[in-house]
Amino acid sequence: MELFEQEKGPEIEQDAPLAWRMRPRNLGEFEGQRHLLAHGKPLRSAIEEDRISSFIFYGPPGTGKTALASLIAERTGAAFIPMNAVTAGVGEIRKAVGEAGETKKRQQKRTILFVDEIHRFNKVQQDALLPDLEKGKIILIGASTENPFFALIPALRSRSRILEFKPLLEEELMRIARRAMEDPDRGFGRIRIRISDEALKHIVSMSDGDARKALNSLETGVLTTPPVDGVIDFSLPVAEEAVQKKALQYDRDGDAHYDTASAFIKSMRGSDPDAAVYYLARMIEGGEDPRFIARRVVICASEDVGNAAPMALLVAEAALRAVERIGMPEARILLAQAVTYIATAPKSNASYLAVEQALSDVRSAETLTIPDFLRDSHYDGAGSLGRGKGYRYPHDYPGHFVSQDYLSAEKHYYEPTDQGYEQAIRKRMQEWKKKKEEKR
């Protein structure tokens, strides 16, 4: 039979919280972690072939670490001893190992010792696990929200396979929530509930990939909403109250996305740091990809600030790189610094206008001939063609400038403004222009 069909789930405790009652009964109901549980993946293969070794499940809350440990024990027929590292001590560890030995002797069954929040164990407690792991008396499955490479001793890590759990995707959370609404035995399937798509989407999107948080919010909304004519109307305001967070009208691929991004860019361009930070906050709270925001900041730094404040581009580019490396929520601080810097910087779009005009000429006007003295002269025979002849090396002249015509026609694209550093650029260009005119 198919693996998913063979498995039986835990008994239902009707007075338990919804998140506990809706624990997956088999791997078919388990949502998420496809990088571990898809066919052919290491953990899936280990379960199917009953080759379970010790594991450390590492990842954020509500991603299925405890549920999967329980399913593994049921699927493999192993005894299951749960333990929380916050309250357990060395004595509890010794007792669990003793029970595992008795189970092995009497029932010929292995024992899985599940330690939740294993990163809370100190070095002595972690050391206490090592001899029995080494001898195979227990199989350890530890769950941790902290990076085990920092939280666990090397000896314990070397005896376990570390598997990282990812936050659940919205579509996975949606399936969990709908299952809870429809299940007549464990969920709310026997209750008449009218839940709007907006309410369900809000609960899912505000759960940050945490199934427990989604189910707790769902349960809160159902239990705190009195029925009208026998029907619970689970609306968006109910969902907002359940998660204690307002539903932000922001869609990452619709009008709100484009309108907010547009207002954000125009506020930076318009030198209004308060408006720019407000729209930044709206995008962050709406779940916008921080890399998308950072890229817009980089573009604005060049298009709208340009050479009036050349440091703006460096600040924006540094923010983009830092956002990619650090991620949210700390990335909001980096973005805010770059946004306020650019919003308050002197503005110039002279560079942008220059390249647009040059592109227009390249596309539609006559193609200008490159003067011979500027052409490549580094190959045999170039001299006989006059390549490079007459070129004057600017660094050999006072001020590192010498007047020569780099274009075969009179063209002016870059017109620096009197803003910020472009004042100095403008003055320098005027001096060069004067020298050219004197030469003529």
N, C-alpha and C positions, 0 to 999 in steps of 0.2 A: 504494500500500500504506500501511497504518497506520504512523505514525512509529515506534512501538515495534517493529514487525516488521521494519523495514528495517535496524535497527542490529545490528552485530556487536561483540562485546565483546573485551576484551584477551585475549592468549594466557595460558594457565595456567602458572604456575611452581609445580611440585608441592612444592618444598622451601621455598617462601615461607610466611610465617605465614598462618594462616587468614584473618585480616582482610584481607590483601592478595589472597589467592586468591578471596575472596568479593566482590571489588569488583563492582558492578553491570555487567553486560555491555551493558545498554541502558537506556533510560529507563523501560521497563516494570518493571525490577527495582529501580529507584532508589526508595528509601523516604524519606518526609519531604519537607519544603519545599513542601507543596501550595500555599502562598500564593504561590509563585513558579512552580511547574511545572504547576499545573492548567490545563486548556484555557482559553485566553483571557488567561492571565496574561502579563505582559511578557516574562519570560525564555523561557517556552514558545514564545511567538509568534516571538521572535527566533531560536530554534533551528529551528523549523519552516520559517521563511521565509529562513533563512540570512542573517540580518542581524546577525551577531555583531559587537559592538563591545567595547571594553575594559570589564572588570568588576572590582570588588573584592568578593569574597565574605567577609563578616564574620560570625563566629559562633563558638560553642564548638567544641572538638575533637570529631571523630567524627561530624560532622553531614553529611558528604558533599561538602565543598568541593573536595577534590582529585579525588575520583571524578567529580564533575560536570564539572569542567574537562576531564578526559580524555575523557569522553563527548561533550562539545561538539566537541572536536577531531576525534573519529572521525566524528561525525554530519555535520560540515561539510566533512570531507575536508582539514582544515588540518594542516600539520605541527605537531608538539607538542614544545616544548623545556621540560622541567621544571628548576626551579632552586630552591635553598633559600637564603633570604636570610641565614641564619646563616653559611654558608660562602662565599657568592658575593661577588665584588667588582666594581668597575667594569670590570675586564678581562674577566670572564666575561660581563658585560652586552654589551660591545662585540663579543665573539666570537659571542654568540647573535644579535645584530642582523646581523652579517656572514653567518651561516648562513641567516638569514631572507631576506636579499637574494639569495643564491645559489639558494635554493629557489624564490623568486619568478621568477628569471630562467630557470632550467632546467625547472622543473616547473609554472610558473604556479599555484603554491599559496601560500596565505597561511600565516603562521606564528603560532601562539599561544605566547607566552612565559608559562609558568605560574611564578609566584614564590610559593612557600610561605613563610609567616611574613613577609610583605612589610613588616610593621610594624618588622622588625628592620633594614631598610635605613635608613642615615643620610640626611641631607639631600643630600649629594653623590651618593650612589647613586641616590636618587629623582630628582634633577635629571638624571642621566645617561639616564634613560628618556624624558624629555620630548620631545627633538627627533624621535626615531624614532616615538614615538606620534603626534606632530603630523603627520608625513609619511605615516603609515599603513604604515610598514615592518613593524611588528609589531602584533599584538593582545595586549594585556596582560590576563591574569587573575591577580589577586593574591588570596591567601588570608590572612586575618588573624583572630586571636582577640582582638585589641585593637580598640577603637573607632577606625575610620579617620579620624574627624573630629578625633581627638587625635593619632593616630600618623602620619598622612600629610600631606605638604605640600599646601596648597590647589591648586596648579597640577596636581598629579597627580590629586587628587580631582575636579577640574573636567573632566578628560579621561576619566573612568571613571564607570560607573554602579555605585553602591554598593548591594549587595543583602544583606540580613541573613538569615542562616540561624538557624533555631530548633532547640533540642534536640528529638530525635526522641521521639515519643509511645511509650508502652509497647506499644501494639498494633503499631506500626511496627517496633520492636525485636524483638518476638515473631516477626513474619514473617521478619525477617532471620535470627534464631537458628534457626527451624525450617527455613528454606531451607538453612542450613549443615549441619544435621543430616541432611537428606534428599538433598543434592546428591552424586551418586556420583563426580563428576569433581573438583570443587573442594573439597567438604566431606567429611563423614563418612558419606556414604550407603552406603559399602561396608563399614562397620564396624557390628557388632551392638551397639547402645547402647540401654539402657533408662533413659530420663531421666524423672524424675517431674515432674508439673506444678508442684509446689512448688519444685523445684530450678530449673526454667526461669524461673519467675516471680521467684525471688530474684535470679538473674543479671540479668534485665531491669530489675527495680526498682532494683538497686544500681548500674546503669550510668549513671544520671543523664542519659539521653538521648544517650549516646555509643555509637554502633554499634561502634566499634573496641574500646572497653572490654568490651562485651558479648561480642564474638567472641573476644577474648583470654581472657576468663574461661572461656568455653565450651571453648576449645582447651586451656587449662591443666587443666581438670577431666578432659577425655577422656584427655590424654596422661599424667596422673599417677595414673590409676585402673587398676590391673591387672584384666584380664578374669577372670571366674569362669565356667568352662564356656563360654568363647568369647564371653561377654556382659559389657560394661562397665555396671555398675550406677551410674548417675549420680544419686545421691540428694541430698537437701537438705544433709547434712553435707559432701558433696563440693563442692557449689556454694558453701557457706560458706567452705570452705578455698580454693577457687579465687579468690574475690573478697576473701578475707581480711577478711570482715565477717560477723558473726553475723546470722542471719535473725531479725529482730524480729517477734514475733507481734502484728502490728498491721494491722488492715484498716480502711480509711478510711470504710467504710460498714456496718460490722458491729458485733459485740459489743465488740471491743477498742476501737473508736473511742468508743463511748458509755460503756463502763466506765472507760476512762482519763480521758475528759473529766469524768465524774462525780467520780472520785477527785481530780482536779486542782482542781475547784471547791470540793469539800468540804474539801480540805486548806488552801486559802486562807481559807475561811470559819472553819476550825478553828484558824487562827493557827499553822500549822506550815509555815514557809518551806522547810524541807528536803524535806518530802514534796511540797510544791507544785512545787519546782524539779525534783524527780525525775520527776514525771508530765509536767511541761513537756518535759523532755529525752526522755522516751519518745515523746511526740507528735511532737516535732521529728524524732527519728531514724526514726520510722515514716512520715515523709513527709506529716504533717498540714499542711494549708494554714495558714500562720502567721496569716492574717487571721481564720480561724476561732478560733484560740487567743486572739488579741487581742480579739475581740468578747466572748469569755467573760470575759476579764479586766475589760473595761469594765462588763459586767453585774454582776459580783461587786463591783466598786468601789462601785456604787450600792446594790445589794440588801443586801449584807452589811456594808459599812463606812458608807455613807451620811454623815450629818452628824456622825458621831463623828470623822471625818477627811475633811472636804470635799475636800482636795487629792488624795485617792486617785482620784477621778473624773477630775481634770485630768491626773494622771500616766497613768492608763489610756488616756484619749482621746488624749493625746500619743503614747503608745506605738503605738496603732492607726494613727494617721496616719503615723508614722515607719516602721512596718512596711510599709505600702502603698507608701511612696516608696523605701525602701531595699532591701527584700527580703532573702532569705536569701543567705549564712549570717549576715551581720551582725545581722539582725533578732533572732536568738536573744539577743543582749546586751540589747536594748531590752526584750524580753519578760521576761527574767530580772529586770531592774530593777523593772518594774511589778509582777511577781508577788511579789517579796520585799517590796516596799513595802506592798502590799495585805495580804499574809499577816501582817505585823507591825503593821499599823495597828489602833487600837481599833475595835471592831465595834459596829454597831447596824443592826437591820433595821426601825427604827421608821418610816422613810419608806415602805418596802415594805408594812408592815402597814397604814399609814394609807390608802394608795391602794387596797389590796385591800378594806378595810372600806367605804371611800367608794363603790367600784364596786359592792359588794354592795347598798348602800342605793339607789344610782341604779337598779340593775336590778330590785330587788324591793320596795323600800319606796315610800311615798308621795313623789311629786315635790314638793320644797319650792318654795314661791313665792319669787321674788326680791323682796326689799323694794324699795319704790318709790325710796327714796333712793339705792339702788345701781344703778338702771336707767339706761340711756342717756338723756341729756338734751340731746343735740346736734342735734336736728332741730326744725323748726318745729312748734309745737303740743305739744312734750313737756312744757313747763311747765304747760299747762292740764290735763294728765293727772297732774300731781304727780310727774313723773319727776325724780329728782335732788333733790327738795325735802327739806331737813333733813340733807343729807350734810355731814359735818364733815371737813375736809381735815387729815389727821394731822400734816402738817409745820407746821401753824399752832399746835401745842400742845407743851407741855414734853415733852422726851424723844421727840418725833415720834410720840406715841401719844395716842389719845383713845378712850374706851370707847364702842362702838356695836355693835349686833347685826348681824353680816354674814350670819347665817343666820336663817331664820324659825323655827327650832327649835333646841333645845339638842342639839348633837352634838359628840363628841370623837373625833377620828381619830388625830391625831399625838401620841404620848406619848414625848417624848425620854427617852433613858436617861441614866445617869450616866457614860457612857463618853466619853472624849475631849472634843471641842468641844461635844458635846451637853449636857455639864454646864452650860456657859454658856447654851445655848439653853433648857434646862430652867429655870434660875434666872430668865431674862428672862421666860419665859412665866408663871412663878409670880407675878412682880411685876405683870404685866399682869392676871392673874386677880384679884389682890388689889385693884387699882384698879377693876375692873369691879364687884366685890362692894361696895366702898366707895360707889360711885355708886348702887347699888341700895338 
